Amino acid sequence: MNLEDRIRQIKVIAFDVDGVLTDGSIIISSGDEIKAYNVKDGLGITMARKLGFIIIFISGRGSASLEKRALELRVDYLITNCENKRAELDKILRALNMGYENVAYMGDDYNDLPILEVCGVSACPIDALEVVKERVDIVIEEFGGKGAARSLIEKILRVQGKLDEGIRLYFSDY
């Protein structure tokens, strides 16, 4: 099956956090962890969610800033402090009665490979590890934390013919 046909089957969009939704930097100040998230990614995630996509954040770390961002964006599933991302995603997919063919996943590092190798559509930002870039379907031209998630979402919406509807839905709240 070609890539566009696989993109048409996507119902779940899952993201690694550090290096994908952020640039991978972690600032620790007096015990508080600070991360920067991109507003363009947030708009894309909100648009996809309004179109009925299930959004998942999966991180090997946990932080209050991530919990706050996931809450702001009304992410469907937030998995933190995760040692085995595929096992956690397996549980979610069983609960949703879906398979990996319905999942687009964006990751950037070794711990993302077990999902990237089995999901319907795999992607990474341009600054991902070389071994990751060699194994994914799509290398997004943006850096992690700099709009890479938004670019993946827009690619999925374009192929599924939902981008214009997503823009209308997003602005119908205003």
N, C-alpha and C positions, 0 to 999 in steps of 0.2 A: 504494500500500500504506500502511495507516495505521501510526502509531507503534508500537502494541502488536505488530503483526505483524512489524515490523522488529526490535523488541527480541527477539522469539522466535528470530531468526536469529543472535543475537550469540554468538560463541564466543571472541572476542578482546576484551580490555578494555585500552586503551592510555591512558596519562596523560602529559601534559606534567608537568614537575616544579615549577619555580619559579612560584608563583602558583596552583598546583593542589594539589600534595602538600605544599607549604610556603606560607607567607603571602607569599612573594616577598622576604622580608628576607634579606640576606646579611651576616653578621658576619665580619669578617676580623680575626683576632688573631694577631699575630706570624707572618703568612704562612699560618696555617691558616684554612680557611673553615668556618664553623659554620652549620648550618641546623637548624631544628626541624621534626620530622615528627609527625603526629598519630597517637596509638595507635589511635584508632577507625578511621582509614583503614587502618592496618596489619592490624587484625583483619578488616576487610572484604576486603582483598586476599588474606589468607591463606584465608579462607572460599571466595572465588571460585576460587582456585587449587586447593583441595581438591575442588571440584566439577568440575574439569576445564577451567576457563577458562584461556586463555593470557593472561598478564599482561605488559605491555610498559611500560617507562618510557622516554620520549624527551625528552632535554634538550639545549638549546643550549649548556649549560655542563657542565663536569665537576667533580666534587669527590670527595674521599675519603669524606665523610659520605654522599653519595648512593650510592657503591659499597657502603659498609657496610650501608646501609638496604636496598638491593636484594638483597644477599646474605642478610641476616636474613629477608627476606620470601620468599626463593627465587623472585624474579621471573624469568620465562622469558627475557626479553630486556631488556638495559639498553643504550641507545644514548646516548652522551654526546658533547659538543662537536659537536653536529649542526647543520650549516648548512641542510640540506634534509631536513626530517623526512619529507616524503612519499616521497622517493626511498628513504630507509632503510626505511620501512614497506613500500614496494613489494617490496623484497628479501625481507623477512620473510614477507610474504604469499605470494610465489612459492614460497618454501621450504616453507611450510605447505600449499600448494595450496588457498589460500582467497582470497576476494575481499573488497573493502571492505564488501560487504553483511553480512559476518560481524564487523565491527569497530564497537565503541563507543569513541569517543575523547573525552577531556575536555581542553580547552585553555582558555587565557584571553587570548591575545595575538595580534598580527598573524601571527607565524610559525607559529601553529597553524591558520590559516584554510585553507591548502591541503588539510589532512586533514579538518578539520571540514566542508568543503564536499562531500566525496565519501564519507565513511564512512556505514555503515548507520544509526548513531545518534550524533548529536553533542550534546555537553553542555559546560557551563561553570559555574564557581562564580558566585555572585551578584555578586562584586566584579570580574568580568572586564571588559574594555573593552566599551563600549557596542556597537561595531561587531561584536564577537564575540557578545554577547547577542542581537543582532538576527538573527544567521545560524544559530543552533543550534536543535536540536529541543527541548532541555531546559535551562532555567536552574535550577540547583540552588540551594536557599535558603541553604545554608551558604557561608561564605567559603572561599577557597583555604587549605589548611593547617589548616582547622578542621572537618574532617569531610565536605567536599564529595565526595571520592572514595568514601567509605563510602556516602553517600546515593545516588550513581549506581549503585553495585554492588547495593545493596538494592532499588532500583527494578527493575533487570534481573532479579534473583533472584525478586522477587515476580511479575513478569509471566511469567517462565518456570516458575513454580510450584516453585522450588528453595530458597526461603528457609528453610523448616523443616528440610529436609535439610541445608542448609549449617550451620545452628546445631547439629544433631546431630553432624555430621562434625567440627565444630570442637571440640566438647566430648568427643568419643569418645577423644581423645588424653589425657584427664585421668583 
